[in-house]
Amino acid sequence: MFYRVSRRVVFTVFWLLWRPRIDGRERIPSTGPLIVASNHLSFIDSIVIPVAVPRKVVFLAKAEYWEGRSPATWPRRLFFAAFEAVPVQREQQQDAQASLDLARGVVERGDAFGIYPEGTRSRDGRLYRGRTGVGWLALATGARVVPVGVVGTDRMQPVGSTVPRLHRGVAVRFGDPVDPVDYAHLPPGRARREITDEVMNRIAALSGQPRANGYNEHSSGA
């Protein structure tokens, strides 16, 4: 109940202030384990996506977001608590497998889990190569992966800013799910890579971003 009420309040405020365009929500299964994989342009992506998805979607978030007692930290702490984000300690952030194990627990209990295959925010607007954690998670849980392309959140809240701007060009686009069953005949390593590449191809088509050849190596704490 608290989640539903919180989501409705945040969605109403978000809609009134930013008037986002949301396309393809009918592609999201209403029940069952699910992975929501998105490009990553801004901190606020982790707020925009749960508001746009018509069911509960859980993200991992740095444990530091729950710390601090200044009034400036209250909205962020309240949001992550209301949307049941999973706190991750710094050591777990540096251990990709530990984070994936937490994500697996979310998916296996039947919830949707949000992930950024690029690993961190894009500083130059390009879409970087996906890391294969999303493929591993899909194969380990059997969950389908819904690709998401977010547009305009980097102008709504640029990297380094603390307050969102009143930018009206925000869009959230959902694509057709990638089913890990279609890759079950492949060796595990190849299956992880092919699932990830297909997810990234679909994200690129949704977001319209130019592609980067390699991985995003920025450690921005996304």
C-alpha positions as CSV (number, residue, x, y, z in Angstrom):
1,M,0.0,0.0,0.0
2,F,2.8,2.4,0.9
3,Y,4.5,1.7,-2.4
4,R,1.4,2.2,-4.4
5,V,0.5,5.5,-2.7
6,S,4.1,6.8,-3.0
7,R,4.3,5.9,-6.6
8,R,1.0,7.6,-7.3
9,V,2.1,10.8,-5.6
10,V,5.5,10.8,-7.3
11,F,3.9,10.1,-10.7
12,T,1.4,12.9,-10.3
13,V,4.2,15.4,-9.4
14,F,6.4,14.2,-12.2
15,W,3.6,14.4,-14.7
16,L,2.6,17.9,-13.8
17,L,6.1,19.3,-13.8
18,W,7.8,17.4,-16.7
19,R,5.0,16.0,-18.8
20,P,7.0,12.9,-19.9
21,R,6.1,10.8,-22.9
22,I,5.9,7.1,-22.0
23,D,5.7,4.6,-24.9
24,G,5.3,0.8,-24.9
25,R,4.1,0.1,-21.4
26,E,2.0,-2.6,-22.8
27,R,5.2,-4.6,-23.5
28,I,5.8,-5.0,-19.7
29,P,4.5,-8.2,-18.3
30,S,2.1,-7.5,-15.4
31,T,3.4,-10.3,-13.2
32,G,6.3,-12.6,-12.8
33,P,10.1,-12.2,-12.6
34,L,11.3,-9.4,-14.9
35,I,14.5,-7.5,-15.6
36,V,14.2,-3.9,-16.8
37,A,17.4,-2.8,-18.6
38,S,18.0,0.8,-19.5
39,N,20.5,3.2,-20.9
40,H,21.8,5.6,-18.2
41,L,22.1,9.4,-18.6
42,S,21.3,10.9,-15.2
43,F,20.9,10.1,-11.5
44,I,17.2,10.8,-12.0
45,D,16.8,7.7,-14.3
46,S,16.4,5.6,-11.2
47,I,13.4,7.8,-10.3
48,V,11.9,8.2,-13.7
49,I,11.9,4.5,-14.6
50,P,10.1,3.2,-11.5
51,V,7.5,5.9,-12.0
52,A,7.0,4.9,-15.6
53,V,6.8,1.2,-15.1
54,P,3.3,0.1,-14.2
55,R,4.5,-2.4,-11.5
56,K,7.1,-2.3,-8.8
57,V,10.6,-2.2,-10.1
58,V,13.6,-2.3,-7.7
59,F,17.0,-0.8,-8.2
60,L,20.2,-1.2,-6.3
61,A,21.4,2.1,-4.7
62,K,24.5,3.1,-2.8
63,A,24.1,2.7,0.9
64,E,25.4,6.3,1.3
65,Y,22.0,7.5,-0.1
66,W,20.5,6.5,3.3
67,E,23.1,8.4,5.2
68,G,23.2,12.1,6.2
69,R,20.8,14.0,8.3
70,S,20.6,17.4,6.5
71,P,17.2,18.4,5.1
72,A,18.7,18.3,1.6
73,T,19.0,14.5,1.8
74,W,15.5,13.8,3.0
75,P,13.7,13.7,-0.4
76,R,16.3,11.2,-1.8
77,R,16.1,9.1,1.3
78,L,12.3,9.1,1.4
79,F,12.1,8.2,-2.3
80,F,14.5,5.2,-2.0
81,A,12.7,4.0,1.1
82,A,9.3,4.3,-0.5
83,F,10.4,2.5,-3.7
84,E,12.1,-0.2,-1.8
85,A,15.5,0.3,-3.3
86,V,18.1,-2.2,-2.1
87,P,21.1,-0.6,-0.4
88,V,24.5,-1.7,-1.6
89,Q,27.6,-1.2,0.5
90,R,30.7,0.2,-1.3
91,E,32.5,-3.2,-1.1
92,Q,29.5,-4.8,-2.9
93,Q,29.5,-2.1,-5.6
94,Q,33.1,-3.1,-6.3
95,D,32.2,-6.8,-6.4
96,A,29.9,-7.2,-9.4
97,Q,28.9,-10.7,-8.5
98,A,27.8,-9.7,-5.0
99,S,25.5,-7.0,-6.6
100,L,24.2,-9.6,-9.0
101,D,23.4,-12.0,-6.2
102,L,21.3,-9.3,-4.6
103,A,19.6,-8.6,-7.9
104,R,18.9,-12.4,-8.3
105,G,17.1,-12.4,-5.0
106,V,14.8,-9.5,-6.1
107,V,14.0,-11.3,-9.4
108,E,13.4,-14.7,-7.8
109,R,10.9,-13.3,-5.4
110,G,8.9,-12.3,-8.5
111,D,9.6,-8.6,-8.6
112,A,11.0,-6.5,-11.5
113,F,14.7,-5.5,-11.2
114,G,16.1,-2.4,-12.8
115,I,19.7,-2.6,-14.2
116,Y,22.0,-0.4,-16.3
117,P,24.1,-2.7,-18.5
118,E,26.5,0.1,-19.3
119,G,27.4,0.1,-15.6
120,T,27.5,3.8,-15.0
121,R,26.1,7.1,-16.5
122,S,27.2,8.1,-20.0
123,R,29.0,11.5,-19.8
124,D,29.1,12.1,-23.5
125,G,25.6,10.9,-24.5
126,R,26.8,7.8,-26.4
127,L,25.6,4.3,-25.6
128,Y,28.4,2.1,-24.4
129,R,28.8,-1.6,-24.7
130,G,26.8,-3.6,-22.2
131,R,28.4,-5.6,-19.5
132,T,27.2,-9.2,-19.4
133,G,25.7,-9.1,-15.9
134,V,22.3,-8.6,-17.4
135,G,22.8,-11.7,-19.5
136,W,23.9,-13.7,-16.5
137,L,20.9,-12.5,-14.4
138,A,18.5,-13.4,-17.2
139,L,19.9,-16.9,-17.6
140,A,20.2,-17.5,-13.8
141,T,16.6,-16.6,-13.2
142,G,14.8,-17.3,-16.5
143,A,13.4,-13.7,-16.4
144,R,12.7,-11.8,-19.6
145,V,14.5,-8.5,-20.2
146,V,12.5,-5.5,-21.2
147,P,14.8,-2.9,-22.9
148,V,14.2,0.8,-22.0
149,G,15.4,3.9,-23.8
150,V,15.3,7.1,-21.7
151,V,15.6,10.4,-23.5
152,G,16.2,13.9,-22.1
153,T,17.0,13.0,-18.5
154,D,20.6,14.3,-19.0
155,R,19.1,17.7,-19.7
156,M,16.5,17.4,-16.9
157,Q,19.3,16.7,-14.3
158,P,22.8,16.9,-15.7
159,V,25.6,15.0,-14.0
160,G,26.7,17.0,-11.0
161,S,23.5,18.9,-10.4
162,T,21.3,18.2,-7.4
163,V,18.0,19.7,-8.4
164,P,16.1,18.7,-11.6
165,R,15.4,21.3,-14.1
166,L,11.9,22.0,-15.7
167,H,12.8,20.3,-19.0
168,R,9.8,19.0,-21.0
169,G,11.7,16.8,-23.5
170,V,11.8,13.6,-21.3
171,A,10.7,10.3,-22.9
172,V,10.7,6.7,-21.6
173,R,10.3,4.0,-24.3
174,F,9.9,0.3,-23.6
175,G,10.8,-2.3,-26.2
176,D,9.9,-6.0,-26.8
177,P,11.4,-8.3,-24.2
178,V,14.4,-10.5,-24.8
179,D,13.7,-14.0,-23.6
180,P,16.7,-16.0,-22.3
181,V,15.0,-19.3,-23.4
182,D,16.0,-18.3,-27.0
183,Y,19.7,-18.6,-26.0
184,A,19.6,-21.7,-23.8
185,H,21.2,-23.8,-26.5
186,L,24.4,-21.8,-26.5
187,P,27.4,-22.2,-24.2
188,P,26.9,-20.0,-21.1
189,G,29.5,-17.4,-21.9
190,R,28.3,-16.9,-25.4
191,A,24.7,-16.8,-24.3
192,R,25.4,-14.1,-21.7
193,R,27.2,-12.0,-24.4
194,E,24.5,-12.5,-27.1
195,I,21.7,-11.6,-24.7
196,T,23.5,-8.5,-23.6
197,D,24.3,-7.4,-27.1
198,E,20.7,-7.9,-28.2
199,V,19.4,-5.9,-25.2
200,M,21.8,-3.1,-26.1
201,N,20.8,-3.1,-29.7
202,R,17.2,-2.7,-28.7
203,I,18.1,0.1,-26.2
204,A,19.9,1.9,-29.0
205,A,16.9,1.7,-31.3
206,L,14.7,3.1,-28.5
207,S,17.0,5.9,-27.3
208,G,18.5,7.0,-30.7
209,Q,21.9,7.3,-29.1
210,P,25.1,7.0,-31.1
211,R,27.1,3.8,-30.2
212,A,30.5,3.8,-28.5
213,N,32.8,0.9,-29.4
214,G,34.0,0.0,-25.9
215,Y,32.9,0.0,-22.3
216,N,32.1,3.0,-20.2
217,E,35.0,3.2,-17.7
218,H,33.9,6.3,-15.8
219,S,33.5,5.5,-12.0
220,S,30.9,8.2,-11.4
221,G,28.9,6.4,-8.8
222,A,25.9,6.0,-11.0
